[in-house]
Amino acid sequence: MALDARIKELDSRHQTLERAIREETIRPSADTGRLKELKRKKLKLKDEIEGLRKSTPH
């Protein structure tokens, strides 16, 4: 059960980063450094989520 909660928490953080990326890209003078960092964090979370899902028995 704790694993499911962790996956949900990571999914929530992933969605938050997705919104932040979307908001940054629509700004007239988007900060490319910030975008790069947000995308890096999002990818790291995605990898962690996928790893946890693979280790969960179905």
C-alpha distances in whole Angstrom, upper triangle without the diagonal:
4,5,5,7,9,10,11,13,14,15,17,19,20,21,23,25,26,28,29,31,32,33,35,37,38,40,44,43,40,39,39,37,35,34,34,31,29,29,28,25,24,24,23,19,20,20,17,15,17,16,12,13,15,13,10,12,13
4,5,5,6,9,10,11,12,14,15,17,18,20,21,23,24,26,27,29,30,32,33,35,37,38,42,41,38,37,36,35,32,31,31,28,26,27,26,23,22,22,20,17,18,18,15,14,16,15,11,13,15,13,11,13,15
4,5,5,6,9,10,11,12,14,15,16,18,20,21,22,24,26,27,29,30,31,33,35,37,40,40,36,35,34,33,30,29,29,26,24,24,23,20,19,20,17,15,15,15,12,10,12,11,8,9,11,10,8,11,13
4,5,5,6,9,10,10,12,14,15,16,18,20,21,23,24,26,27,29,30,32,33,35,39,39,35,34,34,33,30,29,29,27,24,24,23,21,19,20,18,15,15,16,13,10,12,13,9,9,12,11,9,11,12
4,5,5,6,9,10,11,12,14,15,17,19,20,21,23,24,26,27,29,30,32,34,37,37,34,33,33,31,29,28,28,26,23,23,23,20,18,20,18,15,15,17,14,11,14,15,11,12,15,14,12,15,16
4,5,5,6,9,10,11,12,14,15,17,18,20,21,23,24,26,27,29,31,32,36,35,32,31,30,29,26,25,25,22,20,21,20,17,16,17,15,11,13,14,10,9,12,12,9,10,14,13,12,15,16
4,5,5,6,9,10,10,12,14,15,16,18,20,21,22,24,26,27,29,31,34,34,30,29,29,28,25,24,24,22,19,19,18,16,14,15,13,10,10,11,9,6,9,10,7,8,11,11,10,14,14
4,5,5,6,9,10,11,12,14,15,17,18,20,21,23,24,26,27,29,33,33,29,29,29,28,25,24,24,22,19,19,20,16,15,16,15,12,12,14,12,9,12,13,11,11,15,15,13,16,16
4,5,5,6,9,10,11,13,14,16,17,19,20,21,23,25,26,28,31,31,28,27,27,26,23,22,22,20,17,18,18,14,13,15,14,10,12,14,11,10,13,14,12,13,17,17,16,19,19
4,5,5,6,9,10,10,12,14,15,16,18,20,21,22,25,26,30,29,26,25,24,23,20,19,19,17,14,15,14,11,10,11,10,7,8,10,8,7,10,12,10,11,15,15,15,18,19
4,5,5,6,9,10,10,12,14,15,16,18,20,21,23,25,28,28,25,24,24,23,21,19,20,18,15,15,15,12,10,12,12,8,8,11,10,7,10,13,11,11,15,16,15,18,18
4,5,5,6,9,10,11,12,14,15,17,18,20,22,23,27,27,24,23,24,23,20,19,20,18,14,15,16,13,11,14,14,10,11,14,13,11,14,16,15,15,18,19,18,22,22
4,5,5,6,9,10,11,12,14,15,16,18,20,21,25,25,21,21,21,20,17,16,17,14,11,12,13,10,8,11,11,8,10,13,12,11,14,16,15,16,19,20,20,23,24
4,5,5,6,9,10,11,12,14,15,17,19,20,24,24,20,20,19,19,16,14,15,13,10,10,11,8,6,9,9,6,7,11,10,9,12,14,14,15,18,19,19,22,23
4,5,5,6,9,10,11,12,14,15,17,19,22,23,19,20,20,20,17,15,16,15,11,12,14,11,9,12,13,10,10,14,14,12,15,17,17,17,20,22,21,24,24
4,5,5,6,9,10,11,12,14,16,17,21,21,18,18,18,18,14,13,15,14,10,12,14,11,9,13,14,11,12,16,16,14,17,20,19,20,23,24,24,27,27
4,5,5,6,9,10,10,12,14,16,19,19,15,15,15,15,11,10,12,10,6,8,10,8,6,10,11,10,11,14,14,14,17,19,19,20,22,24,24,28,28
4,5,5,6,9,10,11,13,15,18,18,15,15,15,16,13,10,12,12,8,8,11,10,7,10,13,11,11,15,16,15,17,19,20,20,22,25,25,28,27
4,5,5,6,9,10,11,13,16,17,14,15,16,17,13,11,14,14,10,11,14,13,11,14,16,14,15,18,19,18,20,23,23,23,26,28,27,30,30
4,5,5,6,9,10,11,15,15,11,12,13,13,10,9,12,11,8,10,13,11,10,14,15,14,15,19,19,19,21,24,24,24,27,29,29,32,32
4,5,5,6,9,10,13,13,10,10,10,11,9,6,9,10,6,7,11,11,9,12,14,14,15,18,19,19,20,23,24,24,27,29,29,32,32
4,5,5,7,9,12,13,10,12,13,14,12,9,12,13,10,11,14,14,12,15,18,17,17,20,22,21,22,25,26,26,28,31,31,34,33
4,6,5,7,10,11,9,11,13,14,11,10,14,14,11,13,16,16,14,17,20,19,19,23,24,23,25,28,28,28,31,33,33,36,36
4,6,5,9,9,6,7,9,11,8,7,11,12,10,11,14,15,14,17,19,19,20,22,24,24,26,28,29,29,32,34,34,37,37
4,6,8,8,6,8,9,12,10,8,11,13,11,11,15,16,15,17,20,20,20,23,25,24,26,28,30,30,32,34,35,38,37
4,6,8,7,11,12,15,13,11,15,16,14,15,19,19,18,20,23,23,23,26,28,27,29,31,32,32,34,37,37,40,39
4,5,5,9,11,14,12,11,15,16,15,16,19,20,19,22,24,24,25,28,29,29,31,33,34,34,37,39,39,42,42
4,6,9,12,15,14,13,17,18,18,19,22,23,22,24,27,27,28,30,32,32,34,36,37,38,40,42,42,46,45
4,6,9,12,11,11,14,16,16,17,20,21,21,23,26,26,27,29,31,32,33,35,37,37,39,41,42,45,45
4,6,9,8,8,11,13,12,13,16,17,18,20,22,23,23,26,27,28,29,32,33,34,35,38,38,42,42
4,5,5,6,9,10,11,12,14,16,16,18,20,21,22,24,26,27,29,30,32,33,35,36,38,41,41
4,5,5,6,9,10,10,12,14,15,16,18,20,21,22,24,25,27,28,30,31,33,35,36,40,40
4,5,5,6,9,10,11,12,14,15,17,19,20,21,23,24,26,27,29,30,32,33,35,39,39
4,5,5,6,9,10,11,12,14,15,17,18,20,21,22,24,26,27,28,30,32,33,37,37
4,5,5,6,8,10,10,12,14,15,16,18,20,21,22,24,26,27,28,30,32,35,35
4,6,5,6,9,10,11,12,14,15,17,18,20,21,23,24,26,27,29,30,34,34
4,5,5,6,9,10,11,12,14,15,17,18,20,21,23,24,26,27,29,33,33
4,5,5,6,9,10,11,12,14,15,16,18,20,21,22,24,26,27,31,31
4,5,5,6,9,10,10,12,14,15,16,18,20,21,22,24,26,29,29
4,5,5,6,9,10,11,12,14,15,17,19,20,21,23,25,28,29
4,5,5,6,9,10,11,12,14,15,17,18,20,21,23,26,27
4,5,5,6,9,10,10,12,14,15,16,18,20,21,25,25
4,5,5,6,9,10,11,12,14,15,16,19,20,23,24
4,5,5,6,9,10,11,12,14,16,17,19,22,23
4,5,5,6,9,10,11,12,14,15,17,20,21
4,5,5,6,9,10,10,12,14,15,19,19
4,5,5,6,9,10,11,12,14,18,19
4,5,5,6,9,10,11,13,16,18
4,5,5,6,9,10,11,14,15
4,5,5,6,9,10,13,14
4,5,5,6,9,12,14
4,5,5,6,10,12
4,5,5,8,9
4,5,8,9
4,6,9
4,6
4
